[in-house]
Structure formats: C-alpha cells, structure tokens
Amino acid sequence: MRTVEYLGKPVVQWRKGPSTFLAWPEGGARLMNWNVELGDGGFRDVLHWPQTDTLDRPETIRGGNPILFPFCARTFDGTEPGCWRWGRLGRRPMPRHGFARQGTFTIVDLEDWGFSARLRPTEQDREAYPFDYEFTVTYRFHDLRFEVQLRLDNAGREPLPWSAGHHFYFAVPAHEGFGRGDYLLHLPAGASWRQKADGTLERLESGLVERRLDDATLLDAVHTRLDAGVVELAPKDRRDRIAIRFGDGMRSPPPETAVVTWTENEQSPFYCVEPWMGPPNSPGTGVGLHTVAPGHAATFDIEVALLV
C-alpha cells in the first residue's frame, strides 16, 4: 500500500498479487481503477478510469465505482424530479444518485487489506436527508477480487430510509480484437423495467438470462427478481470473466434487488453493470425501499471477482 498524489489529491494504491487497485478514500470513497498484470507482462483494466485533468467534479467522471447513496438514479415527488417526500419531513431535494459520490469522507481505517471511510454530510446534504446517521464504505482487496460493503447506522429515533447501490464502470472491450458484441451478460432476471420521464417504472417485454452487450434493449434497463446471487460479464471465449456476487453469492437476493445495465454510447470504452438495493425512485414507488430501525445498522455487500 502506498499513497501517491494524483491531480493534487492523495490517492492510495494497493498491489495484491497480479492486481493493482487505486482508490480515493476521501473523495467519495471512490475506487478509481483496478488493473491486472497479464502473463506476457501487459496489463488489463478491469475497472475503467478515463483521462481527466481535474477531480473537482467527481460526479461527472465516468469511471471506477461511484457510490450511490442514499438513493439511486432520479427520485420524484409525484411527477416532479430532483426531490422526494418522507412523512412529516415533507418534500426534500435530492440530487440524481444522491450525494455520496461527490461527497467528502473521513478515513476510518487505511490498511494493507483496504480501507474504510465515513461520509461527512454537508449542510446541503442534511437538507436533502435530514437524519442522524453514519454511512460507511469499506473495501477489502484480494489477488483477483475485492469486497465492498455499504453500511448505514441509524443513530436517530425514527426509521431511516435508503436504497443505495454501485455504478461499476467495467472496461469493455478489454481484449485485443474484440468488440462489445463479443461479450455476454449472464443475468438470470425474472423481470426488466425502465424508468419513465415521470418516475414510474415501465415493464419491458421480459426479463433475461443471457444477452450480448451490443443488444440495445439492455441500455438503461433495470433487472429484478434475480434467480441467483451471481451476475457474470464474460467474453465469448470465456477465458476470463467478471463475476458480481450479492452477499455470499449462494442464494437469490431479495426480489426487489436490481441490476442496471447502461453505457453512454456505442464507442464508450466501458459498460456499466450496477448492483442496486432496489429500482430507481424507491421513495416514490416503495419498490426496493429499505428502512433501518433506530439504534440498528444494515449493510449492502457485494463482491467483484475476475475468474481466470
């Protein structure tokens, strides 16, 4: 483990076997890049990080793993976006994907195994989410995988709503001579949806089991009712593949757990496969909305592995 300066910010690098992980714990608890050394001495990016000349607006950087908290995507009060409503608190503002990805974190632990960092809410954050809580992100790095935990501790006297998630920017294509159509997504989902302009969910024709990444029906789609706790992104020859596991990966997650598939355009050097606690606008629809009782804590645990 070593700390280096990148664009004027302290970032931390971990080397675990063939893997190198680069993270900015204080800036959104952001895992920026994961690359793996190949047998021929070359390197393969698993998580994409773009060339950029500033970290001043991290929410605009398409790379790494932005943390989505307290809610994913757009929230609505009725049909009005950019806000949400909660009981006696009435209407509150809420940025797209919440405020953690552009937030400032305090390092709790910084060790050879990884790091743990806690969000420091601003006054603007407290206006959007006026609760007494601690939100902590923990990464543990290994040779060809990492674990990441989102933990919400309720220090208040009323139930605490949340529906957080991840926004993994996987480097695709990552193999010489391959295009996006040479990759398959194995995602056994019973239902697929898309968020409409008014915040409601539109049911798509069906769920999916396996599709090519150049399938346009995957764009901005939300997949629920997962039949297994593992999602795989694999090249057609399956010589190495990325596995995303919910919890222990041995059972189906709760039916409202979601995986979102998205990319910016056909030329983008990344494809996003995003595990969320529930679909977008969970406070407005109630679908995938979780609560933490006073004095209790809850977690959302994900593992990402490169299977070679």
Secondary structure, DSSP 8 states (H G I E B T S, - for coil): -EEEEETTEEEEEEEETTEEEEEETTBTTEEEEEEEE-TTS-EEEEE-----S--S-GGG--SSB-EEBSB-S--EETTEESEEE-GGG-EEE--TTBSSTT-BEEEEEEETTEEEEEE---HHHHHHS---EEEEEEEEE-SSEEEEEEEEEE-SSS-EEEB-EE--EEESS-STT--GGGEEEEEEEEEEEEE-TTS-EEE-S--EEEEETT-GGGTTEEEEEESSSEEEEEETT-SSEEEEEETTSSS---TT-EEEEE-S-TT-SEEEEEEESS-S-HHHH-TT-EEE-TT-EEEEEEEEEEE-
